[in-house]
Amino acid sequence: MIRDITIGQYYNATSLIHRLDARSKLFITLVYAITLFFCDDLYMLIAATAFLAVYIGLAKVPFTYMVRGLKVVWIFIAFTALFSLFNGSGDILFTVWKLHITTGSLYTTIKVTVRLVYLILGSAVMTYTTMPMSLAAGLEAALGFLKVFKVPVAELAMMLTIALRFIPVFMEELDKIMKAQLSRGADFESGNILKRIKSYTPVFIPLFVSAIRRAADLAEAMDARCFHGGEGRSRMTPLKYEKEDYFAYIIMLLYTVVIVAHRFCF
């Protein structure tokens, strides 16, 4: 399960999506997430599926690699689907105790599950095809207008960069610690839920110590280099729109118009 956590990992490849500006991919991800909540019938779900399939195909990220990241959140998806399964109107299909599964609840469950899966996959493409530093720079540029309201955009973007960068590092370290404890005879599978949680104590304590040590080292390194961020800080690779980015904006706007028009007009 630890190796299935792909959040924050960059998939190195040469593709059209990799070449897009980080701001363009942020825009695509945000708009696609919004349009998913407008998908209310089969035709709109087919359109969302086709768009996501083309998006993943252009990114050249293996589909098995994309799906592997869903294993981490399958409990959340299953719980959401289970909650929707017994909450809806329509003809009764099946009864469990005093709970009824209806045609409406079944349709709602399918729709909610598809939305969640597509939302996770669509967001994952952005992180798989964008370096953390580029993603932070794009986020800082996209939210630059918030500086008028005294929002520390540069600091928030740097926090996001550090979080994305160190998630794979901590997952790898967690895997090493668990293997080391298993080699010493630790048992993480037997017993009730409370005993299992207690058995993870020799895993989480060294992990937290390592996280604090890494945070202190990072703070010292940033301070030694006089890092302050914000205004006046130059970048080795400044953000720059290319013709592919403008084309991506046009395609995304057309897709949005089609989804919204179908939702409210047809």
Secondary structure by P-SEA (a helix, b strand, c coil): cccccccccccccccccccccaaaaaaaaaaaaaaaaacccaaaaaaaaaaaaaaaaaacccaaaaaaaaccaaaaaaaaaaaaccccccccccccccccccaaaaaaaaaaaaaaaaaaaaaaaaaaaccaaaaaaaaaaaaccccccccaaaaaaaaaaaaaaaaaaaaaaaaaaaaaaaaaccccccccaaaaaaaaaaaaaaaaaaaaaaaaaaaaaaaaacccccccccccccccccaaaaaaaaaaaaaaaaaaaaaccc
